[in-house]
Amino acid sequence: MAAHPDAHRQVRPVAAQTTYALRQQILRPHQSIAEVGFPGDDDPETGHFAAFAGADADAGTGAGEPIGVVTVLHQPPPLARIADPDRWWRLRGMATVERHRRGGVGSALVDAALAHVAAHDGTGVWCHARLPAVEFYRRHGFVESGDPWDEPGLGPHVAMWRRIPRPPPP
Ligand SMILES: CC(C)(COP(=O)(O)OP(=O)(O)OC[C@H]1O[C@@H](n2cnc3c(N)ncnc32)[C@H](O)[C@@H]1OP(=O)(O)O)[C@@H](O)C(=O)NCCC(=O)NCCS
């Protein structure tokens, strides 16, 4: 059986600006590139990750066209009864180029974002999930919280969250 075209793939940390083209094209086509920044994008703690395939996977930092992007920001969750809100992070701007979907790109990006949170001693991650992406997040251990709502210009969303497992004691 032939290998999946994205089998040769690399996820690496990138500058915020590297995520903006896919954020704009896939998630916010009604906005301009200048409008797709998130508050906190430039915080030194914020993690931005992009996936690259084929030759771009070997191109090294700063080169290539991303096939998927995600951002994770240190932000307390809008969830009730959280004991440690200052140790929670928000996943945002999750997108895979359409022709590369269902090949594990999104999963590799979520894994990179969760590893970033764990490395910063985070205990939980939350997001505002678009309803068509809920199953994707469930597959990554997220659960829904509360009722869906319509985000003007973006469609129906629901809050989702998951905890980060603590590493076992040495
Ligand atoms: C959601 C999204 C990022 C998933 O990216 P992806 O690269 O296709 O993700 P993966 O290939 O790693 O998917 C992993 C698993 O999630 C599930 N999944 C992914 N997309 C799904 C969908 N549209 N519907 C149901 N399940 C889905 C599947 O179980 C999939 O595994 P499988 O195909 O082997 O069964 C991508 O569909 C996308 O960019 N959508 C448009 C933008 C968007 O909605 N982003 C989320 C904003 S909150």
The ligand as an SDF file (V2000), in Angstrom:
LIG
                    3D

 48 50  0  0  0  0  0  0  0  0999 V2000
  -10.6790   20.0350   12.5760 C   0  0  0  0  0  0  0  0  0  0  0  0
   -9.4020   19.8920   11.7360 C   0  0  0  0  0  0  0  0  0  0  0  0
   -8.3350   20.8410   12.2520 C   0  0  0  0  0  0  0  0  0  0  0  0
   -8.9060   18.4390   11.8590 C   0  0  0  0  0  0  0  0  0  0  0  0
   -7.6460   18.3650   11.1990 O   0  0  0  0  0  0  0  0  0  0  0  0
   -7.1300   17.0160   10.5400 P   0  0  0  0  0  0  0  0  0  0  0  0
   -5.7270   17.2760   10.0840 O   0  0  0  0  0  0  0  0  0  0  0  0
   -8.0910   16.5090    9.5460 O   0  0  0  0  0  0  0  0  0  0  0  0
   -7.1360   16.0560   11.8180 O   0  0  0  0  0  0  0  0  0  0  0  0
   -6.6770   14.5220   11.9300 P   0  0  0  0  0  0  0  0  0  0  0  0
   -6.4470   13.9340   10.5850 O   0  0  0  0  0  0  0  0  0  0  0  0
   -5.5580   14.4650   12.8920 O   0  0  0  0  0  0  0  0  0  0  0  0
   -7.9920   13.8680   12.5850 O   0  0  0  0  0  0  0  0  0  0  0  0
   -7.9090   13.0040   13.6980 C   0  0  0  0  0  0  0  0  0  0  0  0
   -9.2460   12.3820   13.9560 C   0  0  0  0  0  0  0  0  0  0  0  0
  -10.1960   13.3720   14.2860 O   0  0  0  0  0  0  0  0  0  0  0  0
  -11.4600   13.0160   13.7570 C   0  0  0  0  0  0  0  0  0  0  0  0
  -11.9060   14.0280   12.8160 N   0  0  0  0  0  0  0  0  0  0  0  0
  -11.1560   14.9240   12.1440 C   0  0  0  0  0  0  0  0  0  0  0  0
  -11.9340   15.7310   11.4030 N   0  0  0  0  0  0  0  0  0  0  0  0
  -13.1960   15.2940   11.6100 C   0  0  0  0  0  0  0  0  0  0  0  0
  -14.4570   15.7080   11.1190 C   0  0  0  0  0  0  0  0  0  0  0  0
  -14.5810   16.7280   10.2590 N   0  0  0  0  0  0  0  0  0  0  0  0
  -15.5620   15.0470   11.5370 N   0  0  0  0  0  0  0  0  0  0  0  0
  -15.4610   14.0000   12.3850 C   0  0  0  0  0  0  0  0  0  0  0  0
  -14.2730   13.5680   12.8870 N   0  0  0  0  0  0  0  0  0  0  0  0
  -13.1780   14.2110   12.4970 C   0  0  0  0  0  0  0  0  0  0  0  0
  -11.2990   11.7080   13.0950 C   0  0  0  0  0  0  0  0  0  0  0  0
  -11.5970   10.7130   14.0360 O   0  0  0  0  0  0  0  0  0  0  0  0
   -9.8360   11.6750   12.7540 C   0  0  0  0  0  0  0  0  0  0  0  0
   -9.2820   10.4280   12.6760 O   0  0  0  0  0  0  0  0  0  0  0  0
   -9.6200    9.4010   11.4440 P   0  0  0  0  0  0  0  0  0  0  0  0
   -9.7910   10.2120   10.1990 O   0  0  0  0  0  0  0  0  0  0  0  0
   -8.4040    8.5660   11.3940 O   0  0  0  0  0  0  0  0  0  0  0  0
  -10.8470    8.7030   11.8810 O   0  0  0  0  0  0  0  0  0  0  0  0
   -9.6960   20.1640   10.2230 C   0  0  0  0  0  0  0  0  0  0  0  0
  -10.8100   19.4050    9.8330 O   0  0  0  0  0  0  0  0  0  0  0  0
   -9.9620   21.6270    9.8880 C   0  0  0  0  0  0  0  0  0  0  0  0
   -9.0270   22.3930    9.6760 O   0  0  0  0  0  0  0  0  0  0  0  0
  -11.2340   22.0060    9.8360 N   0  0  0  0  0  0  0  0  0  0  0  0
  -11.6210   23.3530    9.4500 C   0  0  0  0  0  0  0  0  0  0  0  0
  -11.2070   24.3800   10.5070 C   0  0  0  0  0  0  0  0  0  0  0  0
  -11.7650   24.0550   11.8660 C   0  0  0  0  0  0  0  0  0  0  0  0
  -12.9400   23.7870   12.0610 O   0  0  0  0  0  0  0  0  0  0  0  0
  -10.8550   24.1160   12.8610 N   0  0  0  0  0  0  0  0  0  0  0  0
  -11.2250   23.9150   14.2470 C   0  0  0  0  0  0  0  0  0  0  0  0
  -11.6250   25.2240   14.8240 C   0  0  0  0  0  0  0  0  0  0  0  0
  -12.2760   25.0300   16.4700 S   0  0  0  0  0  0  0  0  0  0  0  0
  1  2  1  0
  2  3  1  0
  2  4  1  0
  2 36  1  0
  4  5  1  0
  5  6  1  0
  6  7  2  0
  6  8  1  0
  6  9  1  0
  9 10  1  0
 10 11  2  0
 10 12  1  0
 10 13  1  0
 13 14  1  0
 14 15  1  0
 15 16  1  0
 15 30  1  0
 16 17  1  0
 17 18  1  0
 17 28  1  0
 18 19  1  0
 18 27  1  0
 19 20  2  0
 20 21  1  0
 21 22  1  0
 21 27  2  0
 22 23  1  0
 22 24  2  0
 24 25  1  0
 25 26  2  0
 26 27  1  0
 28 29  1  0
 28 30  1  0
 30 31  1  0
 31 32  1  0
 32 33  2  0
 32 34  1  0
 32 35  1  0
 36 37  1  0
 36 38  1  0
 38 39  2  0
 38 40  1  0
 40 41  1  0
 41 42  1  0
 42 43  1  0
 43 44  2  0
 43 45  1  0
 45 46  1  0
 46 47  1  0
 47 48  1  0
M  END
$$$$
